[in-house]
Amino acid sequence: MEREKLSSRLGFLLVSAGCAIGLGNIWRFPYIAGQYGGAAFVLLYLIFLVALGLPIMTMEFSIGRAGERDIAGSYRRLEKKGQKWHNLGYVHMLGCLVLLMFYTTVAGWCVYYFYSTLTGALTNISPEEVNNFFGNTLADAKTVVFWMAVSILFGVVVCLFGLRNGVERASKIMMSLLFIILIVLIFRAVTLPGGVEGLKFYLIPDFAKLFSGGISNLINISYAALGQAFFTLSLGIGAMTIFGSYIEKDYSLTGESVLVVILDTLIAFSAGLVIFPTTFAFGVNPGQGPGLVFVTLPNIFNTMIGGRIWGTLFFLFVAMAALTTIMAVLENLIAFTMSEFKMKRKKAAIIMGVLLFVLSLPTALGFNVLSHIQPLGEGSTFLDLFDFIVSNNMLPLGGIIILVFCTQKFGWGWDNFIKEVDAGSGMKFPKAMRFYVSYILPFIILAIFIIDYINRFFI
């Protein structure tokens, strides 16, 4: 069976960026930046994004392009005789599945909020009613499961149309709409009375905030920036590898990775240009946590002239960002199923859609029917459990595996990686970084992993 390929370089960039761009950019990034001092945090984040995220992304793309399969299939093709790297590839793929097991529920919330704002259910109601709206949504099992199913169905339907006519075409349309909506929302936010103060907080670094709490505060801020830089790209579970397998060797992969990182960062940064001026204009703390998106911002839209329009556009933006990630990661799982079980795309997409729906039910029901089950202790849900498994374990450990595979002789090896990553025109991977990516970067990621465990369970 002839392997599918993306039709253009633009398609590859937008599909890859769509996979990277998600709720981490829009939901997590602004409130973490707000918590840790604004512009000074953003600057640290950008430094760590280049130092951590970029090298691993080039490696994921390289493994995919050389192996011409998902990460498990590519490991099998590239590993030396007698090696079992492909077994670790199955763990990467499991990470993609677990990611969608909780991501689909949150994406369902986003789609439901877009629908509710569009139809006026969130318009002209009191702040208390807005707060209750979110709580009531989570408590209603039918509502949460229905919108979770809608998000899965969207991804399955897009993937059924194939790589070019489905995933690539949808990515081009949705990513174009994302940027258009962002531009409109940014213009509205920065023209609000008092919005300029939000821009100052976001864009002008105050380095005194990094050191005001002593060395422990600096370590906490650095750790937060480091973690956000690594997790925003969802690297380490092989989600990007499949898209490397869909492109030719016309362009070097370092340059392509830089462009994908720029697109991802641009969305995250632009979301801050919407949220910080808006929150400052209405005297709201931008670092108050995840409730910023589902409680605070709807209240702000209700006090604005034309708030229903702005709220609808904002939640359309959030929903599309979430859905592009579901679509891209689901394509990875479908391609894996097709390759491993010699299955046609239609059958693989339907089976994966049904399986994902069943496996996502604990997350959707964890806020209502199964709320008595608290897997990580009092107040926790299945969403917390699956998020912890992926974000705090599979992403960092998977990143280390990819680094080792691409740099060590008992893996694919540095020479093979450099040959693949530098094939084609464009920016070449700096060979001076060999020692850094081979030995220093894995230990940095391991340190993130250990520090997170210490903070979570021992402090």
C-alpha positions, -999 to +999 in steps of 0.1 A: +000+000+000+015+034-011+022+056+018+004+090+021+024+122+019+015+158+027+010+179-004+031+209+006+056+224+030+029+247+043+007+218+050+034+201+071+041+233+090+004+239+098-004+203+107+027+201+130+019+235+145-017+224+150-005+194+170+017+216+192-008+245+196-034+236+221-048+245+255-013+247+269-008+278+249-041+295+256-052+282+290-019+273+309+006+298+295-012+331+303-021+322+339+014+308+347+029+339+332+006+359+354+015+339+385+053+344+380+056+380+371+047+385+335+074+396+310+104+383+331+088+348+331+081+351+293+117+358+286+129+328+306+103+307+289+115+317+254+151+308+264+141+274+277+119+268+246+149+271+223+173+252+247+149+223+254+121+221+229+138+228+196+165+200+198+139+173+207+115+184+180+142+181+153+149+146+166+112+135+165+109+148+129+142+131+120+131+097+134+099+100+115+113+110+081+141+084+082+118+056+094+087+067+074+064+054+101+050+064+135+076+064+163+072+027+171+075+017+134+104+041+129+122+027+158+118-008+144+132+003+110+161+023+124+172+001+153+201-023+150+197-060+147+187-075+181+176-042+196+142-036+211+137+002+208+104-004+191+090-017+224+097+018+239+079+032+208+047+014+220+051+033+253+053+066+233+021+057+215+004+048+248+013+083+259-005+097+229-036+077+238-036+087+275-032+123+264-064+121+244-082+103+272-083+135+292-078+161+265-110+152+247-130+161+278-114+195+282-118+201+244-155+192+249-158+220+275-143+245+251-167+235+223-196+237+247-186+271+259-184+283+223-219+269+216-233+284+249-218+318+242-230+318+206-265+309+216-266+334+244-267+309+274-237+327+289-249+362+280-264+387+305-261+364+335-246+373+369-210+364+379-225+339+404-245+323+376-213+321+354-195+304+382-224+280+387-226+274+350-191+258+350-198+238+381-232+226+368-216+217+335-191+194+352-218+179+374-240+170+344-227+136+331-248+137+299-235+171+289-198+164+296-200+130+278-219+144+248-194+173+241-165+149+247-180+127+221-184+157+197-147+164+200-137+128+193-162+126+164-147+158+149-112+142+149-124+109+135-144+125+106-114+147+096-091+117+096-115+096+076-110+120+047-074+111+046-041+129+052-043+155+024-081+159+020-088+156+058-060+165+082-040+188+060-069+207+046-086+211+080-053+223+095-049+250+068-085+262+073-085+261+111-050+276+116-058+304+092-090+311+112-070+310+144-047+338+133-076+359+120-096+356+152-065+363+172-058+395+154-094+407+159-093+398+196-059+415+202-071+447+186-102+447+209-081+439+240-054+465+236-080+493+229-099+487+261-095+515+287-067+504+310-055+477+287-021+493+282-012+485+318-017+448+310+006+452+280+033+468+302+030+439+327+033+414+299+059+430+277+083+450+299+104+427+321+108+435+357+138+414+367+134+425+403+104+401+405+128+372+397+149+379+428+124+395+452+117+362+469+153+351+471+169+321+454+140+298+461+117+321+442+141+322+413+143+284+413+105+281+413+101+306+384+128+290+364+113+255+370+079+268+359+093+284+327+113+252+320+083+230+324+061+251+303+086+253+275+089+215+274+053+206+278+037+232+255+051+213+225+039+179+238+073+165+230+084+131+242+054+109+232+062+108+195+032+129+185+054+149+160+072+119+146+044+109+123+044+143+105+081+139+099+073+107+081+049+125+057+074+149+042+102+147+016+139+156+021+136+189+003+142+210+035+165+205+065+145+196+097+162+222+119+147+250+099+113+234+098+114+228+136+122+265+141+092+275+121+069+252+140+082+265+173+078+301+161+041+294+152+034+276+185+051+304+205+033+331+184-001+317+194+008+314+231+023+349+231-007+363+212-031+347+237-013+368+263-019+399+243-056+392+245-058+380+281-035+405+300-049+438+286-085+424+291-079+413+327-061+445+336-088+466+320-113+450+344-091+448+375-088+410+375-058+390+386-044+372+355-026+347+376-056+332+394-055+298+377-073+277+351-107+293+361-095+323+342-108+309+309-141+293+321-152+317+348-134+350+348-133+357+311-170+350+305-178+375+333-156+401+316-172+395+282-206+400+299-196+435+310-182+445+276-201+462+248-207+435+222-195+410+247-214+381+232-195+386+199-161+388+216-169+359+238-180+337+209-149+346+189-127+338+219-142+304+227-142+296+189-105+303+191-100+281+222-121+253+208-102+252+175-069+252+192-080+222+212-095+204+182-064+208+161-044+189+187-070+161+189-071+158+151-033+157+149-027+132+177-055+110+166-039+109+131-008+096+148-028+068+165-047+059+133-014+058+113+001+035+140-030+012+139-029+011+101+008+002+101+008-023+129-023-042+120-022-037+082-056-020+083-073+004+060-077+040+072-115+039+075-115+008+097-086+021+118-103+055+123-136+040+134-119+015+158-097+042+173-126+065+177-147+039+196-118+029+217-110+065+226-146+072+235-147+043+259-113+051+274-122+088+278-153+081+299-135+080+332-123+115+327-158+128+316-175+110+345-148+118+370-165+151+379-200+136+385-208+099+385-173+088+394-164+118+416-161+096+446-130+080+431-100+103+438-070+086+424-044+111+435-058+119+469-086+142+481-101+165+455-084+148+426-101+134+395-093+111+366-083+141+346-056+149+372-044+113+371-041+111+333-026+146+331+000+136+357+008+104+339+015+122+306+027+156+316+048+147+346+061+112+335+057+102+299+067+135+283+100+141+302+110+104+303+100+100+266+121+131+258+151+114+274+145+082+254+144+102+221+176+121+230+194+089+238+182+071+207+194+099+184+228+106+200+242+073+214+259+045+195+236+019+211+207+037+195+203+052+161+234+073+167+246+108+162+260+104+127+227+089+114+207+117+131+229+145+116+227+130+081+189+129+083+183+162+100+206+181+077+192+166+044+177+192+022+182+230+020+180+254+049+193+257+085+216+229+096+217+214+131+247+229+150+272+201+154+288+220+183+257+211+203+265+174+202+278+172+238+249+193+251+221+172+235+239+140+242+247+145+279+236+178+294+200+181+280+190+146+292+202+154+327+183+187+326+151+169+318+158+143+344+163+171+369+129+185+360+113+151+365+130+146+399+123+182+412+086+178+402+083+146+422+100+162+452+077+192+451+046+171+446+051+143+471+078+153+496+073+191+502 
